[in-house]
Amino acid sequence: MDAGAIAADTAMQLGIESSYEYHKTLVANDTLVYDVVGYNGLASRPEFAIIKRTTGNKTDTLVKEITMGVIVNAAINDLNTDGVKEVYIITRSINGGNFVGNVFAYKASDKLSPISFPDPSATDNTKGYLGFDSIYFQHSFIVRRYPLFATEDSMCATCATGGYKYVYYKLQQERISVAQTEIIP
């Protein structure tokens, strides 16, 4: 074994990993994992890549996308319980001074096939929506929670006086759509 070559390879790998703003390994099963890496930050052109690793440590970059924000979470789930998992990447970007969440979703079969996630302004009555949303998983739903702002409210996450709106999204037949909404004062 060449200890010098191993040390150089390790140093190179550590250098690459430290350049990522985000890195998370998602375990699909005993023989398959996906690495989600975010890079380039907000100052330039933020991007992410999803790298598939299988037994034998064979790697394959399956997806490269521009995020327009930073990755705040990545997860692997089977929300529609069809036996095929999906990879989800949750991002947050600044839009007009507000933090706005977005979801990139992919069906994880032989390759990653994109699943569109609805824009809140296109799928829901967003009166009072100014961002500051949280996106998370709850049971078989993706949940978007955001404060509702009145016109006289100051622009901060805790200044909204209209309560919170919860939008529950469901994956059905390769499509994510709004399943229900509720407002909690």
Order of alpha helices (4+ residues) and beta strands (2+ residues): alpha-beta-beta-beta-beta-beta-beta-beta-beta-alpha-beta-beta-beta-beta
